[in-house]
Amino acid sequence: SLTDQIRRAAVSVPSNIAEGKGRSSAKDFINFLSVARGSLYELATQLYIAREIGYLTEQDFSSLSNRIEDLSHKIIAMTKYLRSKK
C-alpha cells in the first residue's frame, strides 16, 4: 500500500503543475503549484517511512530527498515569480 501511495503522490506533482499551467489565471496556477508542493511533501514523508522500514537504502533516500528539495525550491521560485506579475 505504501508503494501505491508513493506512486500517487509522485504522479500528482507534475499533474497539478500541468493542470495549473492550463488554467486561465496566474492565481489558479499558484493554487495548483501549492497543491503540487503539498504532494511533494507527502512524497517526502512516504519516502522517509519507506527508509525507516527498510524499503529504501540511505543512499537512495538521500538522492530522492535532494531531488524533492530541488523541485520544492523550483515550485517556490515559480510561485514567487507569478505573484510578482500580479
All heavy atoms as an XYZ file, in Angstrom:
678
protein
N       0.812     -1.196      0.000
C       0.000      0.000      0.000
C       0.860      1.266      0.000
O       0.483      2.264     -0.578
C      -0.964     -0.091      1.167
O      -1.002      1.008      1.969
N       2.028      1.219      0.655
C       2.933      2.374      0.653
C       3.424      2.662     -0.764
O       3.496      3.830     -1.172
C       4.113      2.130      1.593
C       5.127      3.263      1.729
C       4.456      4.541      2.227
C       6.255      2.848      2.670
N       3.703      1.610     -1.511
C       4.143      1.787     -2.899
C       3.085      2.522     -3.716
O       3.402      3.426     -4.486
C       4.451      0.419     -3.547
O       5.447     -0.244     -2.762
C       4.953      0.572     -4.960
N       1.834      2.148     -3.537
C       0.744      2.812     -4.255
C       0.631      4.281     -3.861
O       0.424      5.150     -4.717
C      -0.594      2.115     -4.003
C      -0.669      0.746     -4.651
O       0.052      0.512     -5.648
O      -1.438     -0.094     -4.157
N       0.783      4.575     -2.574
C       0.726      5.966     -2.118
C       1.880      6.781     -2.701
O       1.689      7.939     -3.083
C       0.766      6.024     -0.591
C      -0.500      5.543      0.061
C      -0.393      5.571      1.574
O       0.579      5.098      2.156
N      -1.399      6.133      2.212
N       3.062      6.186     -2.753
C       4.224      6.864     -3.327
C       3.977      7.170     -4.797
O       4.240      8.277     -5.270
C       5.508      6.027     -3.119
C       5.905      6.044     -1.637
C       6.645      6.527     -4.001
C       7.023      5.070     -1.263
N       3.452      6.195     -5.502
C       3.163      6.409     -6.934
C       2.146      7.527     -7.137
O       2.310      8.384     -8.005
C       2.639      5.123     -7.567
C       3.687      4.130     -7.887
C       3.121      2.970     -8.718
N       4.121      1.940     -8.844
C       3.981      0.687     -8.445
N       2.841      0.291     -7.906
N       4.945     -0.185     -8.593
N       1.073      7.506     -6.339
C       0.031      8.533     -6.482
C       0.590      9.924     -6.198
O       0.315     10.876     -6.932
C      -1.157      8.236     -5.574
C      -2.085      7.172     -6.122
C      -3.401      7.111     -5.360
N      -3.234      6.787     -3.951
C      -3.136      5.558     -3.446
N      -3.187      4.527     -4.260
N      -3.003      5.368     -2.158
N       1.371     10.056     -5.146
C       1.945     11.359     -4.805
C       2.921     11.814     -5.889
O       2.918     12.983     -6.291
C       2.647     11.301     -3.449
N       3.738     10.883     -6.387
C       4.716     11.226     -7.424
C       4.027     11.664     -8.715
O       4.490     12.594     -9.387
C       5.642     10.040     -7.685
N       2.933     11.034     -9.059
C       2.189     11.412    -10.262
C       1.432     12.720    -10.037
O       1.273     13.535    -10.957
C       1.219     10.269    -10.672
C       0.226     10.726    -11.721
C       2.018      9.074    -11.177
N       0.986     12.958     -8.832
C       0.216     14.154     -8.513
C       1.007     15.444     -8.704
O       0.460     16.466     -9.128
C      -0.283     14.064     -7.069
O      -1.006     15.206     -6.717
N       2.311     15.404     -8.414
C       3.132     16.619     -8.502
C       3.116     17.195     -9.925
O       2.645     18.320    -10.135
C       4.568     16.373     -8.000
C       5.434     17.606     -8.227
C       4.560     15.982     -6.534
N       3.597     16.473    -10.935
C       3.591     17.059    -12.288
C       2.177     17.246    -12.844
O       1.937     18.168    -13.635
C       4.407     16.082    -13.128
C       4.311     14.786    -12.400
C       4.219     15.148    -10.941
N       1.244     16.409    -12.421
C      -0.130     16.549    -12.903
C      -0.740     17.872    -12.453
O      -1.397     18.564    -13.240
C      -0.997     15.389    -12.396
O      -0.538     14.166    -12.912
N      -0.514     18.245    -11.194
C      -1.042     19.511    -10.696
C      -0.341     20.705    -11.334
O      -0.976     21.724    -11.617
C      -0.952     19.575     -9.172
C      -2.114     18.865     -8.531
O      -3.245     19.306     -8.631
N      -1.833     17.737     -7.898
N       0.951     20.579    -11.578
C       1.672     21.663    -12.254
C       1.103     21.854    -13.659
O       0.814     22.981    -14.081
C       3.178     21.390    -12.288
C       3.746     21.440    -10.863
C       3.893     22.395    -13.201
C       5.178     20.951    -10.733
N       0.896     20.760    -14.360
C       0.352     20.843    -15.719
C      -1.070     21.394    -15.719
O      -1.414     22.251    -16.550
C       0.379     19.462    -16.374
N      -1.894     20.924    -14.795
C      -3.268     21.417    -14.740
C      -3.294     22.904    -14.414
O      -4.049     23.671    -15.003
C      -4.090     20.639    -13.720
C      -5.558     21.037    -13.747
C      -6.441     20.147    -12.888
O      -5.982     19.132    -12.353
O      -7.639     20.500    -12.771
N      -2.456     23.321    -13.488
C      -2.389     24.739    -13.140
C      -1.940     25.597    -14.301
O      -2.479     26.683    -14.532
N      -0.976     25.115    -15.066
C      -0.493     25.861    -16.234
C      -1.602     26.031    -17.262
O      -1.674     27.045    -17.952
C       0.708     25.140    -16.845
C       1.246     25.772    -18.085
C       1.843     27.132    -17.806
C       2.461     27.697    -19.070
N       2.257     29.108    -19.214
N      -2.480     25.056    -17.326
C      -3.576     25.109    -18.290
C      -4.734     26.002    -17.870
O      -5.658     26.224    -18.651
N      -4.697     26.513    -16.671
C      -5.772     27.385    -16.190
C      -5.612     28.778    -16.759
O      -4.568     29.154    -17.282
C      -5.780     27.441    -14.659
C      -6.100     26.122    -14.010
C      -7.529     25.698    -14.351
N      -7.825     24.374    -13.863
C      -8.861     24.093    -13.110
N      -9.705     25.021    -12.727
N      -9.076     22.847    -12.732
N      -6.655     29.567    -16.619
C      -6.690     30.870    -17.287
C      -6.038     32.002    -16.514
O      -5.847     33.073    -17.060
C      -8.143     31.243    -17.607
O      -8.888     31.299    -16.395
N      -5.687     31.770    -15.249
C      -5.119     32.887    -14.487
C      -3.909     32.447    -13.676
O      -3.749     31.269    -13.339
C      -6.179     33.474    -13.538
O      -6.413     32.578    -12.464
N      -3.070     33.421    -13.358
C      -1.908     33.164    -12.513
C      -2.350     32.708    -11.129
O      -1.704     31.856    -10.509
C      -1.034     34.412    -12.424
N      -3.451     33.261    -10.639
C      -3.958     32.879     -9.316
C      -4.276     31.386     -9.283
O      -3.937     30.696     -8.314
C      -5.189     33.705     -8.971
C      -5.754     33.409     -7.602
C      -6.966     34.263     -7.299
C      -7.539     33.901     -5.937
N      -8.734     34.648     -5.612
N      -4.937     30.891    -10.324
C      -5.237     29.457    -10.401
C      -3.951     28.637    -10.454
O      -3.835     27.604     -9.786
C      -6.099     29.138    -11.619
C      -7.538     29.579    -11.469
O      -7.989     29.764    -10.321
O      -8.207     29.745    -12.508
N      -3.003     29.093    -11.255
C      -1.729     28.385    -11.381
C      -1.038     28.318    -10.021
O      -0.536     27.263     -9.613
C      -0.850     29.068    -12.431
C       0.358     28.271    -12.868
C       0.541     26.938    -12.524
C       1.327     28.873    -13.650
C       1.661     26.226    -12.952
C       2.443     28.180    -14.076
C       2.616     26.853    -13.722
N      -1.025     29.418     -9.296
C      -0.411     29.459     -7.972
C      -1.079     28.444     -7.038
O      -0.398     27.741     -6.285
C      -0.462     30.887     -7.383
C       0.489     31.798     -8.151
C      -0.145     30.882     -5.894
C       0.315     33.281     -7.848
N      -2.390     28.358     -7.101
C      -3.106     27.386     -6.262
C      -2.687     25.952     -6.588
O      -2.479     25.137     -5.689
C      -4.615     27.550     -6.395
C      -5.128     28.779     -5.689
O      -4.534     29.262     -4.735
N      -6.239     29.299     -6.170
N      -2.565     25.643     -7.862
C      -2.165     24.293     -8.259
C      -0.699     24.025     -7.915
O      -0.335     22.890     -7.589
C      -2.444     24.047     -9.744
C      -3.863     23.639    -10.004
C      -4.831     24.590    -10.290
C      -4.248     22.309     -9.953
C      -6.148     24.233    -10.519
C      -5.570     21.932    -10.179
C      -6.516     22.897    -10.461
N       0.138     25.051     -7.976
C       1.521     24.879     -7.538
C       1.570     24.551     -6.050
O       2.387     23.738     -5.609
C       2.342     26.141     -7.832
C       2.682     26.397     -9.298
C       3.334     27.767     -9.454
C       3.582     25.307     -9.856
N       0.691     25.170     -5.284
C       0.614     24.884     -3.859
C       0.198     23.432     -3.615
O       0.762     22.748     -2.745
C      -0.370     25.839     -3.190
O      -0.501     25.549     -1.831
N      -0.757     22.966     -4.374
C      -1.196     21.572     -4.250
C      -0.052     20.627     -4.645
O       0.194     19.615     -3.978
C      -2.456     21.306     -5.102
C      -2.808     19.823     -5.126
C      -3.631     22.129     -4.591
N       0.664     20.975     -5.705
C       1.795     20.157     -6.150
C       2.860     20.090     -5.064
O       3.420     19.022     -4.789
C       2.389     20.721     -7.438
N       3.116     21.213     -4.416
C       4.112     21.246     -3.348
C       3.643     20.401     -2.158
O       4.438     19.703     -1.527
C       4.378     22.679     -2.927
C       5.612     22.814     -2.103
C       6.135     24.253     -2.157
N       7.164     24.380     -1.147
C       7.051     25.096     -0.039
N       5.974     25.805      0.187
N       8.029     25.142      0.826
N       2.360     20.440     -1.876
C       1.820     19.582     -0.820
C       2.029     18.110     -1.137
O       2.409     17.317     -0.268
N       1.799     17.741     -2.382
C       2.025     16.352     -2.801
C       3.500     15.985     -2.698
O       3.850     14.846     -2.375
C       1.539     16.142     -4.236
O       0.146     16.283     -4.313
N       4.354     16.950     -2.961
C       5.798     16.725     -2.845
C       6.185     16.427     -1.390
O       6.970     15.517     -1.119
C       6.527     17.963     -3.361
C       7.948     17.821     -3.843
C       8.071     16.762     -4.919
C       8.441     19.156     -4.365
N       5.595     17.174     -0.458
C       5.854     16.916      0.958
C       5.269     15.571      1.386
O       5.856     14.866      2.215
C       5.310     18.042      1.825
C       6.190     19.260      1.805
C       5.760     20.432      1.220
C       7.464     19.239      2.358
C       6.561     21.554      1.182
C       8.284     20.355      2.334
C       7.826     21.510      1.746
O       8.636     22.613      1.714
N       4.133     15.225      0.838
C       3.554     13.909      1.102
C       4.509     12.819      0.627
O       4.773     11.845      1.341
C       2.201     13.787      0.397
C       1.526     12.460      0.585
C       0.223     12.352     -0.207
O      -0.231     13.335     -0.805
O      -0.334     11.234     -0.200
N       5.047     12.997     -0.568
C       6.002     12.039     -1.121
C       7.241     11.937     -0.231
O       7.721     10.835      0.049
C       6.384     12.456     -2.544
C       7.431     11.609     -3.251
C       6.970     10.156     -3.359
C       7.714     12.197     -4.631
N       7.754     13.075      0.227
C       8.926     13.069      1.099
C       8.648     12.273      2.376
O       9.497     11.492      2.827
C       9.335     14.497      1.433
N       7.476     12.448      2.932
C       7.107     11.718      4.146
C       7.020     10.218      3.879
O       7.506      9.404      4.677
C       5.759     12.234      4.694
O       5.894     13.629      4.982
C       5.323     11.479      5.927
N       6.439      9.854      2.769
C       6.313      8.439      2.425
C       7.685      7.806      2.201
O       7.913      6.647      2.582
C       5.420      8.274      1.202
C       3.987      8.637      1.506
C       3.167      8.955      0.272
O       3.685      9.053     -0.837
N       1.877      9.124      0.477
N       8.602      8.559      1.601
C       9.953      8.039      1.398
C      10.678      7.879      2.731
O      11.440      6.924      2.921
C      10.739      8.942      0.447
C      10.228      8.973     -0.990
C      11.028      9.967     -1.812
C      10.263      7.586     -1.624
N      10.434      8.798      3.644
C      11.009      8.683      4.979
C      10.521      7.389      5.646
O      11.309      6.641      6.226
C      10.636      9.908      5.823
C      11.134      9.839      7.245
C      12.454     10.158      7.549
C      10.291      9.437      8.271
C      12.918     10.075      8.852
C      10.744      9.356      9.574
C      12.056      9.671      9.862
O      12.514      9.583     11.153
N       9.243      7.135      5.537
C       8.681      5.905      6.105
C       9.293      4.677      5.427
O       9.678      3.708      6.106
C       7.143      5.899      5.989
C       6.541      6.998      6.875
C       6.557      4.529      6.332
C       5.083      7.302      6.591
N       9.410      4.728      4.118
C       9.996      3.606      3.370
C      11.431      3.343      3.825
O      11.848      2.176      3.950
C       9.957      3.892      1.873
N      12.175      4.396      4.103
C      13.540      4.219      4.597
C      13.521      3.595      5.994
O      14.279      2.676      6.293
C      14.272      5.554      4.640
C      15.725      5.395      5.115
C      16.381      6.694      5.404
N      15.737      7.284      6.588
C      16.096      8.432      7.109
N      17.071      9.137      6.582
N      15.474      8.913      8.166
N      12.632      4.101      6.837
C      12.580      3.624      8.223
C      12.211      2.141      8.312
O      12.676      1.447      9.214
C      11.597      4.463      9.043
C      12.075      5.868      9.307
C      13.376      5.915     10.085
O      13.461      5.266     11.144
O      14.321      6.587      9.610
N      11.401      1.661      7.396
C      11.007      0.248      7.460
C      11.873     -0.637      6.552
O      11.604     -1.825      6.403
C       9.496      0.051      7.168
C       9.115      0.550      5.777
C       8.657      0.724      8.221
C       7.650      0.311      5.416
N      12.918     -0.032      5.994
C      13.900     -0.815      5.253
C      13.630     -1.022      3.783
O      14.293     -1.839      3.146
N      12.688     -0.285      3.206
C      12.403     -0.420      1.774
C      13.365      0.390      0.907
O      13.516      0.113     -0.274
C      10.980      0.030      1.458
C       9.889     -0.879      1.958
C       8.566     -0.497      1.853
C      10.150     -2.118      2.526
C       7.538     -1.313      2.315
C       9.132     -2.935      2.984
C       7.831     -2.519      2.878
O       6.819     -3.324      3.324
N      13.988      1.413      1.492
C      14.935      2.256      0.776
C      16.269      2.274      1.510
O      16.286      2.331      2.747
C      14.446      3.715      0.715
C      13.448      4.131     -0.326
C      13.092      5.606     -0.140
C      13.963      3.910     -1.730
N      17.347      2.267      0.754
C      18.659      2.440      1.369
C      18.835      3.917      1.720
O      18.137      4.787      1.185
C      19.786      2.042      0.407
O      19.791      2.947     -0.710
C      19.634      0.600     -0.073
N      19.766      4.193      2.584
C      20.061      5.574      2.957
C      20.516      6.371      1.736
O      20.145      7.532      1.566
C      21.134      5.622      4.049
C      21.394      7.005      4.579
C      20.188      7.638      5.254
O      19.455      6.935      5.970
O      19.973      8.851      5.066
N      21.281      5.747      0.878
C      21.774      6.410     -0.334
C      20.614      6.772     -1.270
O      20.548      7.895     -1.779
C      22.778      5.527     -1.060
C      23.377      6.159     -2.293
C      24.397      5.264     -2.976
O      24.647      4.139     -2.542
N      24.976      5.753     -4.052
N      19.709      5.855     -1.498
C      18.551      6.135     -2.355
C      17.664      7.208     -1.735
O      17.187      8.105     -2.427
C      17.731      4.861     -2.612
C      18.425      3.898     -3.548
O      19.324      4.325     -4.308
O      18.074      2.700     -3.522
N      17.442      7.097     -0.424
C      16.635      8.093      0.264
C      17.257      9.479      0.122
O      16.564     10.455     -0.182
C      16.482      7.727      1.747
C      15.775      8.779      2.540
C      14.397      8.900      2.501
C      16.499      9.677      3.323
C      13.738      9.895      3.226
C      15.857     10.662      4.049
C      14.479     10.773      4.009
N      18.552      9.566      0.333
C      19.250     10.848      0.252
C      19.149     11.440     -1.152
O      18.882     12.632     -1.321
C      20.710     10.666      0.653
O      21.398     11.882      0.577
N      19.349     10.620     -2.155
C      19.262     11.073     -3.544
C      17.860     11.589     -3.871
O      17.696     12.670     -4.453
C      19.632      9.925     -4.484
O      19.442     10.292     -5.829
N      16.857     10.834     -3.489
C      15.472     11.241     -3.750
C      15.099     12.479     -2.946
O      14.429     13.378     -3.469
C      14.520     10.087     -3.439
C      14.616      8.885     -4.380
C      13.866      7.695     -3.799
C      14.107      9.243     -5.767
N      15.538     12.555     -1.717
C      15.258     13.725     -0.884
C      15.865     14.988     -1.489
O      15.238     16.053     -1.476
C      15.794     13.520      0.532
O      15.057     12.529      1.181
N      17.076     14.862     -2.013
C      17.712     16.016     -2.669
C      16.924     16.463     -3.896
O      16.767     17.664     -4.131
C      19.153     15.689     -3.053
C      20.076     15.599     -1.864
O      19.795     16.149     -0.804
N      21.180     14.894     -2.027
N      16.422     15.515     -4.655
C      15.621     15.859     -5.837
C      14.308     16.521     -5.434
O      13.855     17.473     -6.074
C      15.373     14.605     -6.685
C      16.664     14.095     -7.322
C      16.483     12.807     -8.054
N      15.693     13.024     -9.253
C      15.300     12.048    -10.049
N      15.601     10.800     -9.780
N      14.576     12.320    -11.116
N      13.699     16.024     -4.361
C      12.454     16.616     -3.866
C      12.707     18.040     -3.387
O      11.935     18.953     -3.694
C      11.847     15.742     -2.739
C      11.257     14.464     -3.355
C      10.806     16.510     -1.942
C      10.834     13.428     -2.330
N      13.787     18.243     -2.656
C      14.117     19.580     -2.167
C      14.369     20.542     -3.328
O      13.901     21.686     -3.314
C      15.344     19.520     -1.264
C      15.651     20.842     -0.596
C      16.791     20.740      0.395
O      17.020     19.658      0.952
O      17.445     21.767      0.612
N      15.074     20.079     -4.349
C      15.338     20.908     -5.524
C      14.031     21.300     -6.216
O      13.825     22.464     -6.564
C      16.254     20.159     -6.488
C      16.615     20.975     -7.708
O      17.099     22.124     -7.552
O      16.415     20.469     -8.830
N      13.141     20.343     -6.400
C      11.862     20.632     -7.046
C      11.011     21.566     -6.189
O      10.363     22.477     -6.717
C      11.100     19.344     -7.351
C       9.779     19.487     -8.094
C       9.938     20.307     -9.374
C       9.204     18.122     -8.420
N      11.047     21.387     -4.888
C      10.313     22.278     -3.999
C      10.793     23.716     -4.163
O       9.980     24.645     -4.238
C      10.477     21.817     -2.548
O       9.803     22.693     -1.680
N      12.103     23.909     -4.234
C      12.651     25.254     -4.429
C      12.214     25.848     -5.775
O      11.931     27.047     -5.871
C      14.173     25.244     -4.327
C      14.687     25.023     -2.940
N      14.414     25.874     -1.889
C      15.442     24.025     -2.426
C      14.983     25.425     -0.791
N      15.607     24.293     -1.083
N      12.142     25.012     -6.787
C      11.706     25.488     -8.104
C      10.233     25.900     -8.080
O       9.855     26.894     -8.702
C      11.948     24.415     -9.162
C      13.419     24.244     -9.475
C      13.665     23.129    -10.457
C      15.157     22.990    -10.710
N      15.478     21.902    -11.625
N       9.418     25.125     -7.379
C       7.997     25.469     -7.264
C       7.840     26.778     -6.494
O       7.044     27.645     -6.880
C       7.202     24.324     -6.596
C       7.135     23.117     -7.538
C       5.790     24.785     -6.229
C       6.546     21.864     -6.901
N       8.600     26.945     -5.423
C       8.557     28.191     -4.656
C       8.970     29.369     -5.534
O       8.320     30.428     -5.522
C       9.457     28.094     -3.405
C       8.852     27.122     -2.390
C       9.659     29.469     -2.771
C       9.806     26.727     -1.269
N      10.036     29.202     -6.307
C      10.509     30.274     -7.191
C       9.453     30.633     -8.232
O       9.217     31.822     -8.512
C      11.815     29.867     -7.869
N       8.794     29.636     -8.805
C       7.746     29.893     -9.790
C       6.578     30.625     -9.147
O       6.010     31.559     -9.730
C       7.275     28.589    -10.432
C       6.119     28.768    -11.407
S       6.486     29.856    -12.807
C       7.323     28.705    -13.854
N       6.224     30.223     -7.942
C       5.140     30.878     -7.225
C       5.471     32.349     -6.968
O       4.637     33.237     -7.196
C       4.854     30.144     -5.893
O       4.507     28.788     -6.188
C       3.728     30.804     -5.126
N       6.677     32.609     -6.504
C       7.107     33.995     -6.256
C       7.091     34.808     -7.550
O       6.659     35.963     -7.554
C       8.503     34.028     -5.637
C       8.525     33.587     -4.200
C       9.940     33.635     -3.631
C       9.958     33.163     -2.198
N      11.338     33.141     -1.657
N       7.539     34.209     -8.621
C       7.539     34.901     -9.918
C       6.111     35.250    -10.337
O       5.837     36.392    -10.739
C       8.196     34.013    -10.984
C       8.045     34.564    -12.374
C       8.838     35.613    -12.807
C       7.093     34.031    -13.235
C       8.693     36.127    -14.093
C       6.937     34.549    -14.516
C       7.737     35.604    -14.935
O       7.572     36.109    -16.200
N       5.203     34.307    -10.231
C       3.812     34.553    -10.626
C       3.168     35.628     -9.737
O       2.408     36.459    -10.237
C       3.003     33.268    -10.570
C       3.351     32.222    -11.623
C       2.683     30.890    -11.325
C       2.991     32.709    -13.024
N       3.467     35.596     -8.458
C       2.921     36.633     -7.558
C       3.468     38.006     -7.889
O       2.760     39.008     -7.734
C       3.229     36.276     -6.106
C       2.358     35.162     -5.589
C       2.509     34.968     -4.102
N       1.563     33.959     -3.654
C       1.875     32.940     -2.870
N       3.097     32.809     -2.406
N       0.952     32.064     -2.527
N       4.708     38.080     -8.342
C       5.292     39.384     -8.679
C       4.697     39.961     -9.955
O       4.803     41.162    -10.188
C       6.807     39.255     -8.838
O       7.143     38.622    -10.062
N       4.059     39.148    -10.760
C       3.465     39.592    -12.029
C       2.055     40.110    -11.869
O       1.451     40.596    -12.806
C       3.461     38.445    -13.051
C       4.825     38.040    -13.519
C       5.422     39.186    -14.273
C       6.726     38.840    -14.898
N       7.287     39.997    -15.597
N       1.484     40.004    -10.655
C       0.097     40.429    -10.432
C      -0.012     41.938    -10.501
O       0.739     42.715    -10.104
C      -0.410     39.944     -9.083
C      -0.727     38.466     -9.093
C      -1.299     38.099     -7.750
C      -1.788     36.678     -7.739
N      -2.350     36.301     -6.476
